[in-house]
Amino acid sequence: MNLSIVIPAYQVEHYIGTTLGSLQRQTAADFEVLVIDDGSTDGSGEAAERHFAGLPAARLIRTSNGGVSRARNAGLAEARGDYVLFLDGDDYVDERLVEKIAEATGFSASGERPPDAVVWRFVEVAEDGSVQADFFQGKPPLPKRLNGPDVLKRIFFDRNLRIHTAGIAYRRELLTEATLGYEPGCVNGEDQEFIYKALCRAEDVRFIDESLLCYVQRGSSVTYTYNVRKFDFADAFARTALELRTRNHPELDRIAAVLEGPYLLEDYLYTIRTCLEGGNGRISALMRDIETHYPGLHRRMKERIRTCRAQGIPLPRSLRLFAASPAAYALLLRTKRSAALRGRTERSAGEPVSIPSGAEGEGPR
């Protein structure tokens, strides 16, 4: 078995058919599918089983609701493939994905050591399938191969590479030998933590320079809602930076410093913005929630901003504004959004309009 595809499924009854349908159409059959029903109450497990026909090997594993990290860990524990891919229950893949992974990992005939991971491009799509964003557009082609630290360098320093949770397949022994797993209970940042911890151990990463994944952006996604637990990412980044520093690698030490500095701050402001846009826009209520659930987090972020500025590290104007006055930053967001909505009403019906994502310099990692 070359590939195990682990799919955590929670309340995705109306989406998982598309996910599994894309696997039914694969041009290669050397894979298994493990659907982890994470205590769904909407019939996600039954919907998955209805689409098992046509798959070479598929299993449904039911667990009590424990979150996506525990579900992925449960799937990893049951996986039998040489490689493991974690695919969400509302995303879907190109019909050649398994074939392409097999080509990238099949080196037994030549005697070459199999790679530790395989990475491919992805696009973000709306629920109707329309492409919303392609990070790789206008970027240089993906390389043929790199070691893990060089992959991380491209992510953190060159900023011309992103890896989605379902945009990478790992050699299973790499994960099991390091006892790597997703952080239980973490609701945001756990995917980046897992990817970076795996990559810092990888000696050989192969790339497929094609978009083989459609990452579905649903309006009900945690990204678009008011959920103070999204600030879990700060602890995830701290754990990752600590792990990178234990590897005794100068490049990984530099990456850890960026992860704890500009990278962390940009994600902090991005999360502030998405919470404001997903709630009632009251910055005072959000800051109280943050302090309740993560005591001292905002103070630490302000200290990081001061440290970066003292070190001459450039930061977006929006970050400097937020550090000086969260209320002024919230007012800026409301003003920009109101202006965008007014512009929409003045346009003819059906003409597309883009709503600014917020102040300059922000973006999801």
C-alpha positions as CSV (number, residue, x, y, z in Angstrom):
1,M,0.0,0.0,0.0
2,N,1.7,3.2,-1.2
3,L,-0.6,5.9,0.2
4,S,-3.0,6.2,3.2
5,I,-5.5,9.1,2.9
6,V,-6.8,10.2,6.3
7,I,-10.0,12.2,6.2
8,P,-11.3,13.7,9.5
9,A,-15.1,14.2,9.1
10,Y,-17.2,16.4,11.3
11,Q,-20.6,17.7,10.1
12,V,-19.6,17.3,6.4
13,E,-22.5,15.2,5.3
14,H,-23.2,17.5,2.3
15,Y,-19.5,17.8,1.3
16,I,-17.8,14.5,1.8
17,G,-19.4,13.0,-1.3
18,T,-17.4,15.4,-3.4
19,T,-14.2,14.6,-1.5
20,L,-14.6,10.8,-1.9
21,G,-15.9,11.2,-5.5
22,S,-12.5,12.8,-6.4
23,L,-10.8,9.7,-4.9
24,Q,-13.1,7.3,-6.8
25,R,-11.8,8.9,-10.1
26,Q,-8.1,8.4,-9.3
27,T,-6.1,7.0,-12.2
28,A,-4.0,4.9,-9.8
29,A,-5.5,2.5,-7.2
30,D,-2.6,1.9,-4.8
31,F,-4.2,3.8,-1.8
32,E,-6.5,3.4,1.1
33,V,-9.0,5.8,2.6
34,L,-9.6,6.2,6.3
35,V,-12.6,8.4,7.2
36,I,-12.6,9.4,10.9
37,D,-16.1,10.3,11.9
38,D,-15.4,12.7,14.8
39,G,-18.7,12.3,16.6
40,S,-20.8,13.9,13.8
41,T,-24.5,14.3,14.4
42,D,-25.5,15.0,10.8
43,G,-24.9,11.6,9.2
44,S,-21.4,12.3,7.9
45,G,-20.3,8.7,8.6
46,E,-23.2,7.2,6.7
47,A,-22.7,9.6,3.8
48,A,-19.1,8.5,3.6
49,E,-20.0,4.9,3.5
50,R,-22.4,5.5,0.7
51,H,-19.4,6.7,-1.4
52,F,-17.0,3.8,-0.5
53,A,-18.1,1.9,-3.6
54,G,-15.4,2.2,-6.3
55,L,-12.6,2.9,-3.8
56,P,-9.8,0.3,-3.7
57,A,-9.8,0.2,0.2
58,A,-11.9,2.3,2.5
59,R,-12.6,2.2,6.2
60,L,-14.8,4.2,8.5
61,I,-13.5,4.8,12.0
62,R,-16.0,6.3,14.5
63,T,-14.7,8.3,17.5
64,S,-16.3,10.6,20.1
65,N,-16.0,14.2,19.2
66,G,-12.4,15.4,20.1
67,G,-11.5,17.8,17.4
68,V,-9.7,17.6,14.1
69,S,-6.2,16.9,15.7
70,R,-7.4,13.9,17.6
71,A,-9.2,12.6,14.5
72,R,-6.1,12.9,12.3
73,N,-4.0,11.2,15.0
74,A,-6.5,8.4,15.1
75,G,-6.2,8.0,11.3
76,L,-2.4,8.1,11.5
77,A,-2.4,5.3,14.1
78,E,-4.5,3.1,11.7
79,A,-2.7,3.9,8.5
80,R,-0.9,1.1,6.6
81,G,0.6,3.0,3.7
82,D,4.2,3.9,3.1
83,Y,3.0,7.6,2.8
84,V,0.2,9.5,4.6
85,L,-1.9,12.4,3.3
86,F,-4.3,14.3,5.5
87,L,-7.3,15.4,3.5
88,D,-10.2,17.4,4.9
89,G,-13.8,16.2,4.4
90,D,-14.8,19.2,2.2
91,D,-11.8,19.5,-0.1
92,Y,-11.2,17.5,-3.3
93,V,-8.2,16.5,-5.4
94,D,-7.2,16.0,-9.0
95,E,-7.8,12.6,-10.4
96,R,-4.1,12.1,-11.0
97,L,-3.0,12.9,-7.4
98,V,-2.3,9.3,-6.4
99,E,-0.5,8.5,-9.7
100,K,1.7,11.6,-9.3
101,I,2.6,10.8,-5.7
102,A,3.5,7.2,-6.8
103,E,5.8,8.6,-9.5
104,A,7.5,10.9,-7.0
105,T,8.0,8.2,-4.4
106,G,8.7,5.1,-6.6
107,F,12.4,4.8,-6.4
108,S,12.8,1.2,-5.4
109,A,13.8,0.1,-9.0
110,S,16.8,2.5,-9.1
111,G,17.7,1.9,-5.5
112,E,17.4,5.5,-4.6
113,R,16.1,6.3,-1.1
114,P,12.4,7.3,-1.1
115,P,11.7,10.9,-0.2
116,D,10.6,12.0,3.2
117,A,7.7,14.1,1.8
118,V,6.1,15.1,-1.5
119,V,4.6,18.6,-2.0
120,W,2.2,19.9,-4.7
121,R,0.4,23.2,-5.4
122,F,-3.2,24.0,-4.5
123,V,-5.9,26.5,-5.3
124,E,-8.5,28.0,-3.0
125,V,-12.1,27.6,-4.3
126,A,-15.6,28.7,-3.3
127,E,-18.3,26.1,-2.6
128,D,-19.5,26.5,-6.2
129,G,-16.0,25.5,-7.4
130,S,-14.9,28.9,-8.6
131,V,-11.2,29.7,-8.0
132,Q,-10.9,32.4,-5.3
133,A,-7.1,32.5,-4.9
134,D,-4.0,30.9,-6.3
135,F,-1.0,31.7,-4.2
136,F,1.4,30.2,-6.8
137,Q,0.3,32.4,-9.6
138,G,3.2,34.6,-10.6
139,K,5.6,32.7,-8.4
140,P,8.6,30.8,-9.7
141,P,8.2,27.1,-10.6
142,L,8.5,24.7,-7.7
143,P,11.9,23.0,-7.5
144,K,12.4,19.3,-8.2
145,R,13.7,18.6,-4.7
146,L,15.0,20.3,-1.5
147,N,15.9,19.4,2.0
148,G,13.5,20.3,4.8
149,P,15.3,23.4,6.1
150,D,15.5,24.8,2.6
151,V,11.8,24.2,2.2
152,L,11.2,26.2,5.4
153,K,13.5,28.9,4.1
154,R,11.3,29.3,1.1
155,I,8.2,29.6,3.3
156,F,9.6,32.0,5.9
157,F,12.3,34.1,4.0
158,D,11.6,33.9,0.3
159,R,7.8,33.7,0.9
160,N,7.3,32.1,-2.5
161,L,6.0,28.8,-1.1
162,R,3.0,27.7,0.9
163,I,2.1,24.2,1.9
164,H,-1.5,23.3,2.7
165,T,-2.4,20.4,5.1
166,A,-3.6,18.4,2.1
167,G,-0.8,19.6,-0.1
168,I,1.8,17.3,1.3
169,A,2.3,13.5,1.7
170,Y,4.7,12.3,4.4
171,R,6.7,9.1,4.6
172,R,4.9,7.4,7.4
173,E,8.1,6.1,9.1
174,L,9.3,9.7,9.3
175,L,6.3,10.5,11.4
176,T,6.2,7.4,13.5
177,E,9.9,7.4,14.3
178,A,9.7,10.9,15.6
179,T,6.3,10.2,17.3
180,L,4.9,13.2,15.5
181,G,1.2,13.9,15.9
182,Y,-1.2,16.8,15.8
183,E,-1.6,18.8,19.1
184,P,-4.9,17.6,20.7
185,G,-7.3,20.4,21.5
186,C,-5.5,23.0,19.3
187,V,-8.1,24.5,16.9
188,N,-5.8,26.8,14.9
189,G,-2.2,26.6,13.9
190,E,-2.0,22.8,14.5
191,D,-1.6,22.1,10.8
192,Q,1.3,24.5,10.4
193,E,2.9,23.1,13.6
194,F,2.7,19.6,12.2
195,I,4.0,20.5,8.8
196,Y,7.0,22.5,10.1
197,K,8.0,19.9,12.7
198,A,7.9,17.2,10.0
199,L,9.9,19.4,7.5
200,C,12.6,20.2,9.9
201,R,13.4,16.5,10.0
202,A,13.1,15.8,6.3
203,E,16.2,15.2,4.3
204,D,14.6,14.9,0.9
205,V,11.4,16.7,-0.2
206,R,10.1,16.2,-3.8
207,F,7.8,18.6,-5.5
208,I,5.0,18.2,-8.1
209,D,4.7,21.5,-9.9
210,E,1.0,21.2,-10.5
211,S,-2.2,22.2,-8.7
212,L,-3.6,18.9,-7.5
213,L,-5.8,20.1,-4.6
214,C,-8.9,22.3,-4.4
215,Y,-9.1,23.8,-0.9
216,V,-12.7,24.8,-0.3
217,Q,-13.3,28.0,1.6
218,R,-16.7,27.7,3.3
219,G,-18.5,30.6,4.8
220,S,-19.0,28.6,8.0
221,S,-15.3,27.9,8.3
222,V,-13.6,28.9,11.6
223,T,-11.6,31.4,9.5
224,Y,-14.7,33.5,9.0
225,T,-16.2,33.3,12.5
226,Y,-15.8,35.0,15.8
227,N,-13.9,32.4,17.8
228,V,-11.4,33.4,20.3
229,R,-9.9,29.9,20.2
230,K,-8.3,30.9,16.9
231,F,-5.6,32.4,19.0
232,D,-4.4,28.9,19.8
233,F,-2.0,29.5,16.9
234,A,0.3,31.5,19.2
235,D,1.1,28.5,21.4
236,A,1.4,26.3,18.3
237,F,4.0,28.7,16.9
238,A,5.8,28.7,20.3
239,R,6.0,24.9,20.4
240,T,7.2,24.8,16.8
241,A,9.9,27.4,17.4
242,L,11.1,25.4,20.4
243,E,11.2,22.2,18.3
244,L,13.2,23.9,15.5
245,R,15.8,25.1,18.0
246,T,16.4,21.5,19.3
247,R,17.6,20.5,15.8
248,N,20.9,22.3,16.2
249,H,20.8,23.8,12.7
250,P,21.7,27.4,12.2
251,E,19.1,27.9,9.4
252,L,16.3,26.4,11.6
253,D,17.4,28.8,14.5
254,R,16.9,31.7,12.1
255,I,13.5,30.4,11.1
256,A,12.5,30.0,14.7
257,A,13.3,33.6,15.3
258,V,11.1,34.7,12.4
259,L,8.3,32.4,13.5
260,E,8.3,34.0,16.9
261,G,8.6,37.5,15.5
262,P,7.2,39.0,12.2
263,Y,5.4,35.8,11.3
264,L,3.7,35.5,14.6
265,L,2.7,39.2,14.6
266,E,1.2,39.0,11.1
267,D,-0.9,36.1,12.1
268,Y,-2.0,37.8,15.3
269,L,-3.2,40.8,13.5
270,Y,-4.9,38.6,10.8
271,T,-6.7,36.7,13.5
272,I,-7.8,39.9,15.2
273,R,-9.3,41.1,11.9
274,T,-11.1,37.9,11.1
275,C,-12.6,37.8,14.6
276,L,-13.8,41.4,14.2
277,E,-15.3,40.8,10.8
278,G,-16.9,37.5,12.0
279,G,-18.4,39.1,15.1
280,N,-19.9,42.5,16.0
281,G,-16.7,44.4,15.4
282,R,-16.3,45.5,19.0
283,I,-12.5,45.5,19.6
284,S,-13.0,46.0,23.4
285,A,-15.0,42.8,23.7
286,L,-12.5,40.9,21.7
287,M,-9.5,42.1,23.7
288,R,-11.3,41.1,26.9
289,D,-11.9,37.6,25.5
290,I,-8.3,37.3,24.5
291,E,-7.1,38.3,27.9
292,T,-9.5,35.8,29.6
293,H,-8.5,32.8,27.5
294,Y,-4.8,33.8,26.9
295,P,-3.7,35.9,29.8
296,G,-0.9,38.3,28.8
297,L,-1.0,37.4,25.1
298,H,-1.6,41.0,23.9
299,R,1.1,42.3,26.2
300,R,3.5,39.8,24.8
301,M,2.6,40.8,21.2
302,K,3.2,44.5,22.0
303,E,6.6,43.6,23.4
304,R,7.4,41.6,20.2
305,I,6.4,44.6,18.1
306,R,8.8,46.8,20.1
307,T,11.6,44.3,19.8
308,C,11.2,43.9,16.1
309,R,11.2,47.7,15.6
310,A,14.3,48.0,17.9
311,Q,16.0,45.4,15.7
312,G,15.1,47.3,12.5
313,I,12.7,44.5,11.3
314,P,10.1,46.1,9.0
315,L,6.5,45.7,10.1
316,P,3.3,46.6,8.3
317,R,1.8,50.0,9.2
318,S,-1.3,48.2,10.3
319,L,0.6,46.4,13.0
320,R,2.1,49.6,14.3
321,L,-1.3,51.2,14.3
322,F,-2.9,48.3,16.2
323,A,-0.1,48.4,18.8
324,A,-0.6,52.1,19.3
325,S,-4.4,51.9,19.5
326,P,-6.5,48.8,18.9
327,A,-9.6,51.1,18.8
328,A,-8.1,53.2,15.9
329,Y,-7.3,50.0,14.0
330,A,-10.8,48.7,14.5
331,L,-12.2,52.0,13.2
332,L,-9.9,51.8,10.1
333,L,-11.3,48.3,9.4
334,R,-14.9,49.5,9.7
335,T,-14.3,52.5,7.5
336,K,-12.7,50.4,4.8
337,R,-15.4,47.9,4.9
338,S,-18.2,50.5,4.8
339,A,-16.5,52.1,1.8
340,A,-16.4,48.8,0.0
341,L,-20.0,48.0,0.7
342,R,-21.1,51.5,-0.5
343,G,-19.1,50.9,-3.7
344,R,-21.0,47.6,-4.1
345,T,-24.4,49.2,-4.0
346,E,-23.3,51.7,-6.6
347,R,-22.3,49.1,-9.1
348,S,-24.7,47.4,-11.5
349,A,-26.3,44.2,-10.3
350,G,-24.0,41.2,-10.9
351,E,-20.8,43.1,-11.4
352,P,-18.1,41.7,-9.1
353,V,-16.5,43.8,-6.4
354,S,-13.7,42.9,-4.1
355,I,-14.0,43.8,-0.4
356,P,-10.6,44.9,0.9
357,S,-9.2,42.3,3.2
358,G,-8.2,44.8,5.8
359,A,-5.2,47.0,6.5
360,E,-2.1,46.7,4.4
361,G,0.2,43.9,5.2
362,E,-2.1,41.3,6.6
363,G,-2.8,37.8,5.3
364,P,-3.2,34.2,6.4
365,R,-0.2,32.1,6.7
